[in-house]
Amino acid sequence: MRFFLLLLASVLLLPAQFDEALAKKLNADDMGMRKYVMAFLKAGPTPPKDRAESQKVMGGHMANIQRMAKDGKLAIAGPFLDRGELRGIYIFNVESVAEAEALTKTDPAIQSGALVMELHPWYGSAALQEVNAIHEKIAKKNP
């Protein structure tokens, strides 16, 4: 038992090994980082008129999120839970604000005016690109 605990402790204390192939695949710089575009989704000037319209707009919004994630263009997406003016965030896996802006125009919630987006260049861990693949493995339900 003592041997097993020493072996386990030694494995856990080993430094992580640099994976050159993974860094290249993720387009990581020497610090394991890369450029993204962060979007703040805000309440728009034209909220849905009723529950049916809201369900239609949000259904299209969710389908668009899933499509962008599947296409590798969206690393992270999620709502804020306080129902304030800021409704959610996206982290686009793109090089430019212009490319992110083109993607935002495909969102039914943006098209309807239910949401507006504020876009900013952002620098973060290249590993964020792996979140969607991991998420698929741990989610029992998909909205």
Secondary structure, 3 states (H helix, E strand, C coil): CHHHHHHHHHHHCCCCCCCHHHHHHCCCCCCCEEEEEEEEEEECCCCCCCHHHHHHHHHHHHHHHHHHHHCCCEEEEEECCCCCCEEEEEEECCCCHHHHHHHHCCCHHHHHCCEEEEEEEEEEEHHHHHHHHHHHHHCCCCC
